[in-house]
């Protein structure tokens, strides 16, 4: 039996970052992986989708070159094979980078499927799954099947697509994000069921690539977790691009043809319609990977498909922890990374603060981008705050106009009594890069006065952040 101080099950963003921090703190560390170093995010999620969306963005600008005074000769069309090849290459490069980081930090990689047999012990069996990136096979020198023990075991097994009964993905006509990421060709028409981050990003990608896209969302607004005003602006932009969006609508039945999918949909008023498309993407959320880990036998508490943890990622079983998607929402890579570091530092006995989920930013990479942190306007009112709301339009910002990206909004929400920044919500170009400014401000408990007296560079998109704050207090200068 090989003994360690810490063993992490799963090498996604939470897992491999936890392993690195554990090694930095002097723990003898191992990480177990059954499929691909870097997990879903790096191989089939966050990173490769951004590569796909970048190709779509370049295509969009090329197709609108005349708006910038440029002439491009000949037709500009996407090559699905090359777009996918580039995306997979990006993932492969980073997959290899994780292997390098494990070696650099002297972290043992155990290849296989782990199962908890008793507190402090796991049995690793040969994996039933081949690595999903053949260009990066199992790294040389890794350990394999066997029994391993550790005083502390961290479960970081991530999540997988949620499946609705009767609308099960088949890999051909009905896709999950796995198949949507590697299409053999761009379908002429597409139905996207669900408009969360995954669904709306793929809808945006395929619309730009030339598909006729229809989005079906059961909630009243697309991107339901976002501020209603922001999601409304995003919806108008997508509809202007030609996307069809049906909200307060559910898919009641799906019929498969030889090379098509027919969805029967019904809205909240009982109106029904039938939509036929070449392909359908099921993007109705994800569920934690809690099965076949031995959690039940150990009596580990779970809730709605996720492991229950306390503020320091501890389960109800001593010495066993859980982080990332498997430990519940928000299911975001950066949340998993932060939890992993916090968990390991707490094990070390360092002084750490519990994570404040209201200060976790969310980013959605459609066109236009959406980013947010903190309370929405509706949630702030629901919690009883007397609020001030500031707004500043991209159409009044010099840099946005120069970029040809003048459609968007920066919205800030303050506690009228204390000046505390309660939330910030943005839609428009590069807002996924801008949001961190508000995240830092909230982390430092910055007030409106601090933000108003901060000097933002000109000309930049970031100036809109300050203008939105000024607007909340009736002091906007450029609106």
C-alpha positions in Angstrom: 0.0 0.0 0.0 1.3 3.4 -1.0 0.8 6.1 1.6 0.4 9.8 1.1 -0.6 12.9 3.2 -3.2 14.0 0.6 -4.8 12.2 -2.3 -7.1 14.0 -4.7 -9.6 12.2 -6.9 -9.9 14.0 -10.1 -7.5 16.3 -12.0 -9.8 19.1 -13.2 -9.2 22.7 -12.3 -10.0 22.1 -8.6 -8.1 18.8 -8.4 -4.8 19.7 -10.0 -4.6 23.1 -8.3 -5.3 21.5 -5.0 -2.5 19.0 -5.7 0.0 21.8 -6.5 -0.9 23.8 -3.4 -0.6 20.7 -1.3 2.9 20.0 -2.7 3.9 23.6 -2.1 2.9 23.2 1.6 5.1 20.1 2.0 2.4 17.4 1.7 3.3 14.1 0.0 0.6 14.3 -2.7 -1.0 12.1 -5.3 -3.8 12.7 -7.8 -6.0 10.1 -9.4 -7.3 10.5 -12.9 -9.3 8.1 -15.1 -9.5 9.9 -18.3 -7.7 13.2 -19.0 -5.5 15.5 -17.0 -7.1 18.9 -16.7 -10.6 17.5 -16.4 -13.7 18.6 -18.4 -13.0 22.3 -18.2 -9.6 22.1 -19.9 -10.5 19.3 -22.3 -14.2 19.6 -23.1 -15.4 22.7 -21.4 -14.1 26.2 -20.6 -11.0 26.2 -22.8 -11.9 24.5 -26.0 -15.3 26.3 -26.2 -13.4 29.6 -26.0 -11.2 28.5 -28.9 -14.4 27.7 -30.9 -15.9 31.0 -30.0 -12.7 32.8 -31.0 -13.0 31.3 -34.4 -16.6 32.5 -34.6 -15.6 35.9 -33.5 -12.9 36.2 -36.2 -15.5 35.0 -38.7 -18.0 37.6 -37.5 -15.5 40.5 -37.9 -14.4 39.2 -41.3 -18.0 39.1 -42.5 -18.5 42.7 -41.3 -15.1 44.0 -42.5 -16.8 46.7 -44.5 -18.0 48.3 -41.2 -14.4 49.0 -40.5 -13.6 50.4 -44.0 -12.0 47.1 -45.2 -12.6 45.1 -48.3 -12.1 41.3 -48.2 -12.2 39.6 -51.5 -14.1 36.3 -52.0 -16.5 34.4 -49.8 -15.6 34.0 -46.1 -16.8 30.6 -44.9 -16.0 28.5 -41.9 -14.1 25.2 -42.2 -15.6 23.0 -39.4 -12.7 20.5 -39.6 -10.1 23.2 -39.1 -12.0 25.1 -36.4 -12.4 21.9 -34.4 -8.7 20.9 -35.0 -7.6 24.3 -33.6 -9.8 23.9 -30.6 -8.5 20.4 -29.9 -5.0 21.6 -30.3 -5.5 24.2 -27.7 -6.8 21.6 -25.2 -3.9 19.2 -26.0 -1.4 21.9 -25.3 -2.9 22.7 -21.9 -3.4 19.0 -21.1 0.3 18.5 -21.6 0.9 21.6 -19.4 -0.9 19.9 -16.5 1.3 16.8 -16.9 4.3 19.1 -16.7 3.1 20.8 -13.6 2.5 17.5 -11.8 6.0 16.4 -12.6 7.5 19.8 -11.6 5.8 19.7 -8.3 6.7 16.0 -7.6 3.0 15.0 -7.5 2.3 11.3 -8.2 -0.3 10.7 -10.9 -2.3 7.5 -10.4 -4.1 6.5 -13.6 -7.4 4.7 -13.0 -10.8 4.8 -11.3 -10.7 5.4 -7.6 -13.2 4.0 -5.0 -13.2 4.8 -1.3 -13.1 1.5 0.7 -12.8 3.0 4.2 -11.8 6.4 5.7 -8.3 7.2 4.5 -8.1 4.5 1.9 -8.9 4.1 -1.8 -8.6 1.2 -4.3 -7.8 2.2 -7.8 -8.9 0.0 -10.7 -7.8 0.1 -14.3 -9.8 2.7 -16.1 -12.6 1.6 -18.4 -12.2 4.8 -20.3 -9.4 5.6 -22.8 -7.9 9.1 -22.7 -10.2 11.4 -24.8 -7.3 13.2 -26.3 -5.4 10.6 -28.3 -2.6 13.1 -29.1 -1.9 13.1 -25.4 -1.9 9.5 -24.2 -1.4 8.3 -20.6 1.7 10.1 -19.4 4.8 7.9 -18.9 5.8 7.0 -15.4 2.3 7.3 -13.8 1.1 4.8 -11.2 -1.7 2.4 -11.8 -4.2 0.0 -10.1 -3.6 -0.7 -6.5 -4.5 0.3 -2.9 -3.5 3.8 -1.7 -3.9 5.5 1.7 -3.9 9.1 2.9 -4.8 11.0 6.0 -6.8 13.4 3.8 -8.7 12.5 0.7 -10.3 15.2 -1.5 -13.0 14.3 -4.0 -12.9 16.5 -7.1 -14.7 14.4 -9.6 -16.6 17.2 -11.3 -19.9 16.9 -13.1 -21.5 15.6 -16.3 -24.5 16.8 -18.5 -27.9 16.3 -17.0 -30.1 14.0 -19.0 -33.9 14.5 -19.3 -36.0 11.3 -19.6 -37.2 10.8 -23.1 -34.8 13.3 -24.5 -31.6 11.3 -24.0 -28.6 12.4 -26.1 -27.6 9.8 -28.6 -24.3 11.4 -29.9 -25.7 11.7 -33.4 -28.9 13.7 -33.5 -29.1 14.9 -29.9 -25.8 16.2 -28.6 -24.4 17.1 -25.3 -21.5 19.6 -25.1 -19.1 16.7 -25.9 -20.5 16.2 -29.4 -21.3 19.9 -29.9 -17.6 20.6 -29.5 -16.4 18.3 -32.3 -19.0 18.5 -35.1 -18.1 16.8 -38.3 -19.9 19.6 -40.1 -21.9 22.7 -39.1 -25.6 21.7 -39.2 -27.9 23.9 -41.3 -30.3 24.1 -38.4 -30.1 23.5 -34.7 -32.3 23.4 -31.6 -30.7 24.3 -28.3 -32.6 23.2 -25.2 -31.5 25.4 -22.3 -30.0 28.9 -22.3 -27.6 28.7 -19.4 -23.9 29.4 -20.0 -23.3 26.2 -22.0 -26.5 26.4 -24.1 -26.3 30.0 -25.0 -22.6 29.9 -25.8 -23.1 27.0 -28.3 -26.2 28.8 -29.7 -24.0 31.9 -30.3 -21.2 29.8 -31.8 -23.4 27.9 -34.2 -25.4 31.0 -35.3 -22.2 32.8 -36.2 -21.0 29.7 -38.1 -24.1 29.8 -40.2 -26.7 27.6 -38.6 -30.3 28.5 -38.2 -30.6 28.4 -34.4 -33.6 28.1 -32.1 -33.2 28.3 -28.3 -35.9 26.8 -26.0 -35.8 28.0 -22.4 -38.2 26.9 -19.7 -37.6 30.0 -17.6 -39.0 33.5 -18.5 -35.6 34.8 -19.4 -32.5 33.5 -21.1 -29.5 33.0 -18.8 -31.9 32.8 -15.9 -29.2 33.5 -13.2 -28.4 36.9 -14.7 -30.0 40.3 -14.0 -33.2 40.5 -16.0 -32.2 43.8 -17.6 -28.8 42.4 -18.8 -30.3 39.2 -20.1 -32.9 41.2 -22.0 -30.2 43.2 -23.8 -28.4 40.1 -24.7 -31.6 38.5 -26.0 -32.3 41.5 -28.3 -28.8 41.3 -29.6 -29.0 37.6 -30.4 -32.4 38.0 -32.0 -31.0 40.9 -34.1 -28.4 38.4 -35.3 -31.3 36.1 -36.5 -31.5 33.7 -33.5 -35.0 32.5 -32.6 -35.5 32.4 -28.8 -38.5 30.8 -27.0 -38.8 31.5 -23.3 -41.3 30.2 -20.8 -41.3 27.2 -23.1 -40.5 23.5 -22.5 -39.7 20.6 -24.9 -42.4 18.0 -24.2 -41.4 15.4 -26.8 -38.7 14.7 -29.3 -39.0 12.6 -32.5 -35.9 11.5 -34.4 -35.8 11.2 -38.2 -33.0 9.7 -40.3 -31.1 13.0 -40.2 -33.2 15.4 -38.2 -34.8 16.0 -34.9 -38.4 17.2 -34.3 -39.1 18.9 -31.0 -42.7 19.4 -29.7 -42.7 22.5 -27.5 -45.3 24.2 -25.3 -45.2 27.6 -23.6 -46.7 28.5 -20.3 -49.9 29.6 -21.9 -50.5 26.1 -23.4 -49.5 27.2 -27.0 -47.8 24.4 -28.8 -45.6 24.2 -31.9 -43.3 21.8 -33.7 -39.7 22.6 -34.6 -37.6 20.4 -36.9 -33.8 20.8 -37.2 -30.8 18.8 -38.2 -29.4 18.5 -34.7 -30.3 19.3 -31.1 -28.1 20.2 -28.2 -29.3 19.3 -24.7 -27.9 21.9 -22.3 -30.2 21.5 -19.3 -27.5 21.7 -16.6 -25.1 19.3 -15.1 -25.0 16.8 -12.2 -22.2 15.8 -9.9 -20.2 12.7 -10.5 -20.9 11.0 -7.1 -21.6 7.5 -8.4 -19.2 4.5 -8.0 -17.0 6.3 -5.5 -18.0 4.3 -2.4 -19.6 7.4 -0.8 -22.8 5.5 0.1 -20.9 2.8 2.0 -19.0 5.4 4.0 -22.3 7.3 4.8 -21.2 10.5 3.0 -24.1 12.9 2.9 -25.3 14.0 -0.5 -28.0 16.3 -1.7 -29.5 16.6 -5.2 -26.6 14.8 -6.8 -23.8 16.7 -5.0 -21.7 16.0 -1.9 -22.6 18.1 1.1 -19.7 20.1 2.6 -19.1 22.7 5.3 -17.4 26.1 4.9 -14.0 24.4 4.6 -15.0 21.7 2.2 -15.2 19.0 4.8 -17.8 16.2 4.4 -19.5 14.5 7.4 -16.8 11.8 7.3 -13.5 12.9 9.0 -10.6 13.2 6.6 -12.8 13.3 3.5 -13.4 16.5 1.6 -15.1 17.6 -1.6 -14.5 20.5 -3.9 -15.7 21.9 -7.2 -18.8 20.8 -9.2 -19.2 17.6 -7.3 -19.7 19.8 -4.1 -22.5 21.8 -5.7 -23.2 25.2 -7.4 -22.0 27.5 -8.6 -20.4 25.0 -10.9 -17.5 27.1 -12.1 -13.8 26.3 -12.6 -12.6 29.3 -10.7 -14.8 28.4 -7.7 -13.3 24.9 -7.8 -9.8 26.3 -7.8 -10.5 28.6 -4.9 -12.1 25.8 -2.9 -9.2 23.5 -3.5 -6.6 26.0 -2.3 -8.8 26.9 0.7 -9.3 23.2 1.6 -5.6 22.3 1.5 -4.6 25.4 3.4 -7.2 24.6 6.1 -5.8 21.1 6.3 -2.3 22.7 6.9 -3.7 24.7 9.7 -3.4 28.1 8.0 -5.9 30.8 8.7 -8.4 30.8 5.8 -11.7 32.5 5.3 -14.8 30.6 4.1 -15.7 31.4 0.5 -18.4 34.1 -0.1 -20.3 32.8 -3.1 -21.8 36.2 -3.7 -18.3 37.4 -4.7 -17.8 34.7 -7.3 -18.0 36.2 -10.8 -19.9 34.6 -13.6 -18.9 35.0 -17.3 -20.8 33.9 -20.4 -19.0 34.2 -23.7 -21.7 34.7 -26.2 -21.7 37.7 -28.5 -22.2 40.1 -26.8 -20.5 38.8 -23.6 -22.2 38.8 -20.2 -20.5 39.0 -16.8 -21.7 39.6 -13.3 -20.9 39.4 -9.6 -23.1 39.8 -6.5 -26.8 40.5 -6.2 -29.1 41.2 -9.1 -31.4 44.2 -8.8 -34.3 41.8 -8.1 -32.4 39.8 -5.4 -31.2 43.0 -3.7 -34.8 44.2 -3.4 -35.9 40.8 -2.3 -33.4 40.9 0.5 -34.8 44.2 1.7 -32.0 46.6 0.6 -32.9 50.1 -0.2 -30.8 50.5 -3.3 -29.2 52.9 -5.8 -28.8 51.6 -9.4 -26.3 53.0 -11.9 -26.3 52.4 -15.6 -23.9 53.4 -18.4 -24.4 52.5 -22.0 -21.6 51.3 -24.3 -23.1 53.7 -26.8 -21.7 56.6 -24.8 -18.2 55.3 -24.5 -15.5 56.4 -27.0 -13.5 53.2 -27.0 -16.6 51.1 -27.5 -17.7 53.3 -30.5 -14.1 53.1 -32.0 -14.2 49.3 -31.6 -17.6 49.2 -33.4 -19.0 47.5 -30.2 -21.4 50.2 -29.0 -24.2 47.8 -27.9 -24.0 47.0 -24.2 -24.6 48.2 -20.6 -22.7 48.4 -17.3 -25.1 48.2 -14.3 -24.1 48.7 -10.7 -26.2 48.2 -7.5 -25.4 49.9 -4.2 -26.9 49.8 -0.7 -28.2 53.4 -0.4 -27.6 53.4 3.4 -23.9 52.3 3.4 -22.6 52.8 -0.1 -21.7 49.1 -0.3 -21.4 47.7 -3.8 -24.0 44.8 -3.8 -23.7 43.7 -7.4 -22.4 44.6 -10.8 -23.8 43.3 -14.1 -22.5 43.8 -17.7 -23.3 43.0 -21.2 -21.1 44.0 -24.1 -17.6 43.6 -25.6 -14.9 42.2 -23.3 -17.0 42.5 -20.1 -15.6 39.1 -19.0 -12.3 40.8 -18.6 -13.8 43.9 -17.0 -15.8 42.2 -14.3 -12.7 41.4 -12.2 -12.4 45.1 -11.3 -15.8 44.9 -9.5 -14.9 41.6 -7.9 -11.7 43.1 -6.4 -13.8 46.2 -5.2 -16.3 43.9 -3.5 -13.6 41.8 -1.9 -12.0 45.0 -0.5 -15.4 46.2 0.7 -15.0 49.3 -1.5 -17.7 51.9 -1.2 -19.1 54.2 -3.9 -16.7 57.0 -2.8 -13.7 54.8 -3.3 -14.8 53.9 -6.8 -15.7 57.5 -7.7 -12.2 58.7 -6.7 -10.4 55.9 -8.6 -8.8 57.2 -11.8 -9.7 55.0 -14.8 -7.5 55.3 -17.9 -8.9 56.9 -21.1 -9.9 55.8 -23.6 -10.9 52.4 -22.3 -14.0 50.3 -21.8 -13.3 50.3 -18.1 -14.3 54.0 -17.9 -17.9 52.8 -18.1 -17.5 51.1 -14.8 -16.8 54.4 -13.1 -19.5 56.1 -15.0 -22.0 53.5 -13.9 -21.1 54.2 -10.3 -21.4 58.0 -10.8 -24.8 57.4 -12.4 -26.0 55.6 -9.3 -25.4 58.9 -7.4 -26.6 61.3 -10.1 -23.1 62.3 -11.1 -22.5 60.7 -14.5 -20.3 62.9 -16.7 -20.8 61.4 -20.1 -24.4 60.4 -20.2 
